[in-house]
Amino acid sequence: MKKKEKVTKRMILEVQAIVEKGASKEKIGLRGPMPAGVLFAVYDSLSGNADYIPPEYIDVPILLDELVDYLDHTDDHPLLIAAIAHYQLVTIHPFEDGNGRTARLISGYLLDYFGYGFQGIGSLEEYFAYDAEEYYNSLQMGLPALYYSGRNNPPHPEIWLTYFLRMMELYSKKVYDLSYKTKESNVVSSLTYLKKREKELLSYLLENGIREFTPIELGKKLGVTNKTVINRVAGLVQHGFLIPILVNERICSYQISELTKENEEEIIKLQHGLQTKKT
């Protein structure tokens, strides 16, 4: 971003490699041919049916070149550019794994590139995670599972574009509210919206240096169920202290937001101050 680098195929590949760090070599880089008789598709975890059948692997490099060419030459509004890049990367599905996360990161980068980012205060990921079903339904636009049966040239792209713009509007309002409250009384006003258990959990995370966690991992440390953890983090997500990380259609983990990192010492002091007053 400091160099104002444009999005290239190389950048897309590098982002996916970061997303899939630690995975097997087969899962990093563009996907290749499948064994004879095996269909590469995105399958429903419950029914086992193919929810989406991406383009043939041989078409992927060409489709990525077309996307990059669009990004280089379009005069569309930046918000539409970010939305289209997001849709195209998810739909082209160039990798075995990490397509959604790569698409969301590249889309977020484009928003920052054109000056429409959120200055490190969270990301759209949070709003996509609130209703994952609506997110995926908007991407699918009611079209057949096969890429070549409409996903390659959707007749009603406004379904996805409207959804993306609505999420931008909602999150922009949240960022404005958070920024305004922070200017008024720093992080104090945001903390007042949290319940006692939520504040205690936030303090626990910061004091123990936990920057990212899964509900199961944290539940074991606290001696509670992962459902209890999910309930307690809901308010922290809502008020910008935590960010949910999506994998496929589910939230797989949470991480500390930039807002929390920037006010870490003050949050701990405030929490200890409240506890001292009560005792």
Secondary structure, 3 states (H helix, E strand, C coil): CCCCCCCCHHHHHHHHHHHCCCCCHHHCCECCCCCCCCCCCEECCCCCCEEEECCCHHHHHHHHHHHHHHHHHCCCCHHHHHHHHHHHHHHHCCECCCHHHHHHHHHHHHHHHCCCCCCCCCCCHHHHHHCHHHHHHHHHCCCCCEHHHCCCCCCCCHHHHHHHHHHHHHHHHHHHHHHHHHHHHCCHHHHCCCCHHHHHHHHHHHHCCCCEECHHHHHHHHCCCHHHHHHHHHHHHHCCCEEEEEECCEEEEEEECHHHHHCHHHHHHHHHHHHHHHC
